Amino acid sequence: MAAASTTETWDAAWTLTARAKRKRLSDNISDSYPTIGRFRKAGVIEVESGGKEIQEDLMYALGASEWFDGYDELDTTTVDGITAAFYNFRYNATPVSISMTEEQENKASDKAVKLITAKLNQAMTTAFDTINAACHGATTGKAMLGLQDVVASSTGTTLGGINATNETWWEAGKEDASGDTNFRTITGTNFYEGVLRLSGLWNTVSEGNDKPDIMITGFGLGGNYEEIFEGTGYFRFSGKTPGLDGRDPTFRSVPVIMDRDCADTRWYMLQSKYLKLKIQSGLNFSKTGFREPHNQMAKVAFVLVGVQLVTNNRRRQGVIHDLTAA
């Protein structure tokens, strides 16, 4: 039976198409956006049941402990070392519009499904593109927090209601490379300036078994790092055939992800167990039904996302900033 051009029928086609395509769309599209794709693989993305705020409980100091013997008096002084950071969810809506003329031209059920599939692809791509870009930005207006907030390059910033000026344990790790020449400048005893910064930041954000497992930078700095493996005096075996190959570089076994949304003066070292991209379960790229504006011959639905980028251990996240590509 051909699909009639009523809101109810188009809603049905929209719902069935979304169910059939959602997993394939989500997997394919997220892999196209390096940061979201890496977050997904590292377990950074978490679904929350809802609520107005996200509460992350924090321990920032240890209590007192002492050795004793016999009838020694013990210190019972209370040590304050527990607090919490609070984050608000942010909401994003991507419209899916179908005009009356599109309805008329796609009344047949197979054409209707093709049209809905194309519209869904477009909306999901737009939503992922927006969130991936926001991950590398700084919050403005009603936008979600980005890495420039969570891993701020300046000191004394407030995140989750906690001011790092007073609570220095809440500072992100950072390396200021503004005085360096560029990433591939050789300094000292045959060291690259950029690689020295990577080593310095690694030591800043690492402690014991807590070590970075995500590295993200722009294509300029990432390209410089690749060129080191393809430069003069360096020979690398790739597969079965020997040759120069700087693709898929790592630093201390951590893959280096290049993302065009990342500012090309920054290199992030992140620890996934302390960094989460929270998504509301009821607004996990969900869709609304179609509605008809009173002044247009069209229908519009929305793909909705409730999302926020949070951390519960800011000093384990780090950034090299003002690093110049060669």
Secondary structure as UniProt FT lines:
FT   HELIX           7..32
FT   HELIX           34..42
FT   STRAND          45..48
FT   STRAND          53..59
FT   TURN            70..71
FT   STRAND          82..88
FT   STRAND          90..99
FT   HELIX           100..105
FT   HELIX           109..135
FT   TURN            141..142
FT   HELIX           147..150
FT   STRAND          158..159
FT   TURN            160..161
FT   STRAND          162..163
FT   TURN            164..166
FT   HELIX           168..170
FT   STRAND          173..176
FT   TURN            178..179
FT   TURN            183..184
FT   STRAND          186..187
FT   TURN            188..190
FT   STRAND          191..192
FT   HELIX           193..205
FT   TURN            208..209
FT   STRAND          214..217
FT   HELIX           219..228
FT   TURN            229..230
FT   TURN            232..233
FT   STRAND          237..238
FT   TURN            239..240
FT   STRAND          241..242
FT   STRAND          250..251
FT   TURN            252..253
FT   STRAND          254..258
FT   TURN            260..261
FT   TURN            264..265
FT   STRAND          267..270
FT   HELIX           272..274
FT   STRAND          275..287
FT   TURN            294..295
FT   STRAND          298..311
FT   HELIX           314..316
FT   STRAND          318..321
//
